[in-house]
Amino acid sequence: MVLLGGFSSFFGPLLGAFVFIFLQDTVMSVFPYWRLIFGAVLAFIVIFAPGGLMGLFARPRSVEVSRG
């Protein structure tokens, strides 16, 4: 759940839990190999959204470069 939702904020695991339950109910009723779908979704999130689902909604932080 934390991997799916993201671990950088308090609401990341909560979002991950809700998405997990929703996808599980939906995919289980349609596709008998729902764990295969979840594996693909988790791999996609790890590769393309390393901050989890909450990382997609977070504001990008400005990076300050110190020149010295």
Buried (B, 14 or more C-beta within 10 A) or exposed (E): BEBBBBBEBEBBBEBBBBBBEEBBEEBEEEEEEBEEBBEEBEEEBEEEBEBBBBBEEEEEEEEEEEEE
